[in-house]
Amino acid sequence: MKATCWMGKHDIRVQDVPDPHIINPRDAIVKVTSTAICGSDLHLYNGFVPTMEKGDILGHEFMGEIVELGAEVKNLSIGDRVVVPFPIACGHCFFCEEQLYSVCENSNPNAWMAEKMWGHSPAGIFGYSHLTGGYAGGQAEYVRVPYADVGPLKIPAGLSDEQVLFLSDILPTGFQAAEACEIKPGSVVAVWGCGPVGQFAIQSAYLLGAERVIAIDRLPERLRMAREVSKAETIDYEEANVLDALKQMTGGRGPDACIDAVGMEAHGMGMIGVYDRVKQVMKMETDRPLALREVLMACRNGGVVSVPGVYGGFLDKIPFGSVMNRSLTIKTGQTHVQRYMKPLLERIEEGAIDPSFVITHRLPLQDAAYGYDIFCNKQNDCVKVVLKP
């Protein structure tokens, strides 16, 4: 089959690889009909996530048709159309029973690697380095799905792939980020990053009752989408001091909750931006936490900081004194996607949200390398790329 393979930093190739097959009786084989490039895939593309190996198959946002089932999968049938969540979860461990699916304690066969870096291991993740299991990803024609009796969600007829594909990751990620904000009537929420997760965080904040959402970015196409589609107020951080602007827009108090939808590769202005890039190149820090620093300083006293943006390792100059002295609450984590898929599918069916609005580019799988290039370098007004095998 054809699959998108990581061959090194900025080196993505669509190659012929062996077809997947059933290994465990709880496996399924899915024929992929739609898959997408996620912002967190760019951390692999740019070489910031360790333990990648040449030939690793990328992709954790995908859906398709069941073409083969293991003997113990009783809730699915051949021919079912399904969306597959990016965290792989057994469904029966302590954490899965607490609906903390992204920290399943049984699905990462390389848990010892993650434990050395993070203390404890998260769940396995499709196509996302050997730290999270070394599983083949979904930017391919076919994919093996472990624990298929727990993860895949059947999709009813009448909904297009583009309406439901993002149930695999970024729609639940934006929703979980907004849910963490403890939104009340009248709440003001600020969102750093107007990429796909940021857009869904904005819309989810409104769905959960926020009165105002303020979005921060620098790219005109993303700011325009945030204003015109997601209905946020916007700040261009290249044109204004974000902390000063937020104080002015909130009567000096600051937002009730702040969402960092940027993560480890934040861009920055001035000397602090240069500082982070130099330290990252010199391997003196793993991540560029410019957005996180700003979020922690901007949130009002007693507010909530929600971090769906991916961080991989060790950060420098985090103003933790601000967190402690101002009674901030931080909530973060890889998304517990299985918890949100059915409720969000219902909202899609009701017409409360149509996630397809973030798609700006549709490409055949064979053009995956081009898709990574324009997405990473913010070319051609690219916000989200969907690949069709």
Secondary structure in CASP SS format (residue, H / E / C, confidence):
PFRMAT SS
TARGET T0000
AUTHOR 0000-0000-0000
METHOD secondary structure of the structure
MODEL  1
M C 1.00
K E 1.00
A E 1.00
T E 1.00
C E 1.00
W E 1.00
M E 1.00
G E 1.00
K C 1.00
H C 1.00
D E 1.00
I E 1.00
R E 1.00
V E 1.00
Q E 1.00
D E 1.00
V C 1.00
P C 1.00
D C 1.00
P C 1.00
H C 1.00
I C 1.00
I C 1.00
N C 1.00
P C 1.00
R C 1.00
D C 1.00
A E 1.00
I E 1.00
V E 1.00
K E 1.00
V E 1.00
T E 1.00
S E 1.00
T E 1.00
A E 1.00
I E 1.00
C C 1.00
G C 1.00
S C 1.00
D H 1.00
L H 1.00
H H 1.00
L H 1.00
Y H 1.00
N C 1.00
G C 1.00
F C 1.00
V C 1.00
P C 1.00
T C 1.00
M C 1.00
E C 1.00
K C 1.00
G C 1.00
D E 1.00
I E 1.00
L C 1.00
G C 1.00
H C 1.00
E E 1.00
F E 1.00
M E 1.00
G E 1.00
E E 1.00
I E 1.00
V E 1.00
E E 1.00
L E 1.00
G C 1.00
A C 1.00
E C 1.00
V C 1.00
K C 1.00
N C 1.00
L C 1.00
S C 1.00
I C 1.00
G C 1.00
D C 1.00
R E 1.00
V E 1.00
V E 1.00
V E 1.00
P C 1.00
F C 1.00
P E 1.00
I E 1.00
A C 1.00
C C 1.00
G C 1.00
H C 1.00
C C 1.00
F H 1.00
F H 1.00
C H 1.00
E H 1.00
E C 1.00
Q C 1.00
L C 1.00
Y H 1.00
S H 1.00
V H 1.00
C C 1.00
E C 1.00
N C 1.00
S C 1.00
N C 1.00
P C 1.00
N C 1.00
A H 1.00
W H 1.00
M H 1.00
A H 1.00
E H 1.00
K H 1.00
M H 1.00
W H 1.00
G C 1.00
H C 1.00
S C 1.00
P C 1.00
A C 1.00
G E 1.00
I E 1.00
F E 1.00
G C 1.00
Y C 1.00
S C 1.00
H H 1.00
L H 1.00
T H 1.00
G C 1.00
G C 1.00
Y E 1.00
A C 1.00
G C 1.00
G C 1.00
Q C 1.00
A E 1.00
E C 1.00
Y E 1.00
V E 1.00
R E 1.00
V E 1.00
P C 1.00
Y C 1.00
A C 1.00
D C 1.00
V C 1.00
G C 1.00
P C 1.00
L E 1.00
K E 1.00
I C 1.00
P C 1.00
A C 1.00
G C 1.00
L C 1.00
S C 1.00
D H 1.00
E H 1.00
Q H 1.00
V H 1.00
L H 1.00
F H 1.00
L H 1.00
S H 1.00
D C 1.00
I H 1.00
L H 1.00
P H 1.00
T H 1.00
G H 1.00
F H 1.00
Q H 1.00
A H 1.00
A H 1.00
E H 1.00
A C 1.00
C C 1.00
E C 1.00
I C 1.00
K C 1.00
P C 1.00
G C 1.00
S C 1.00
V E 1.00
V E 1.00
A E 1.00
V E 1.00
W E 1.00
G C 1.00
C C 1.00
G C 1.00
P H 1.00
V H 1.00
G H 1.00
Q H 1.00
F H 1.00
A H 1.00
I H 1.00
Q H 1.00
S H 1.00
A H 1.00
Y H 1.00
L H 1.00
L C 1.00
G C 1.00
A C 1.00
E C 1.00
R E 1.00
V E 1.00
I E 1.00
A E 1.00
I E 1.00
D E 1.00
R C 1.00
L C 1.00
P H 1.00
E H 1.00
R H 1.00
L H 1.00
R H 1.00
M H 1.00
A H 1.00
R H 1.00
E H 1.00
V C 1.00
S C 1.00
K C 1.00
A C 1.00
E E 1.00
T E 1.00
I E 1.00
D E 1.00
Y C 1.00
E C 1.00
E C 1.00
A C 1.00
N C 1.00
V H 1.00
L H 1.00
D H 1.00
A H 1.00
L H 1.00
K H 1.00
Q H 1.00
M H 1.00
T C 1.00
G C 1.00
G C 1.00
R C 1.00
G C 1.00
P C 1.00
D C 1.00
A E 1.00
C E 1.00
I E 1.00
D E 1.00
A C 1.00
V C 1.00
G C 1.00
M C 1.00
E E 1.00
A C 1.00
H C 1.00
G C 1.00
M C 1.00
G H 1.00
M H 1.00
I H 1.00
G H 1.00
V H 1.00
Y H 1.00
D H 1.00
R H 1.00
V H 1.00
K H 1.00
Q H 1.00
V H 1.00
M C 1.00
K C 1.00
M C 1.00
E C 1.00
T C 1.00
D C 1.00
R E 1.00
P C 1.00
L H 1.00
A H 1.00
L H 1.00
R H 1.00
E H 1.00
V H 1.00
L H 1.00
M H 1.00
A H 1.00
C C 1.00
R C 1.00
N C 1.00
G C 1.00
G C 1.00
V E 1.00
V E 1.00
S E 1.00
V E 1.00
P C 1.00
G C 1.00
V C 1.00
Y C 1.00
G C 1.00
G C 1.00
F C 1.00
L C 1.00
D C 1.00
K C 1.00
I C 1.00
P C 1.00
F H 1.00
G H 1.00
S H 1.00
V H 1.00
M H 1.00
N H 1.00
R C 1.00
S C 1.00
L C 1.00
T E 1.00
I E 1.00
K E 1.00
T E 1.00
G C 1.00
Q C 1.00
T C 1.00
H C 1.00
V H 1.00
Q H 1.00
R H 1.00
Y H 1.00
M H 1.00
K H 1.00
P H 1.00
L H 1.00
L H 1.00
E H 1.00
R H 1.00
I H 1.00
E H 1.00
E H 1.00
G C 1.00
A C 1.00
I C 1.00
D C 1.00
P H 1.00
S H 1.00
F H 1.00
V H 1.00
I C 1.00
T C 1.00
H E 1.00
R E 1.00
L E 1.00
P E 1.00
L H 1.00
Q H 1.00
D H 1.00
A H 1.00
A H 1.00
Y H 1.00
G H 1.00
Y H 1.00
D H 1.00
I H 1.00
F H 1.00
C H 1.00
N C 1.00
K C 1.00
Q C 1.00
N C 1.00
D C 1.00
C C 1.00
V C 1.00
K C 1.00
V E 1.00
V E 1.00
L E 1.00
K E 1.00
P C 1.00
END
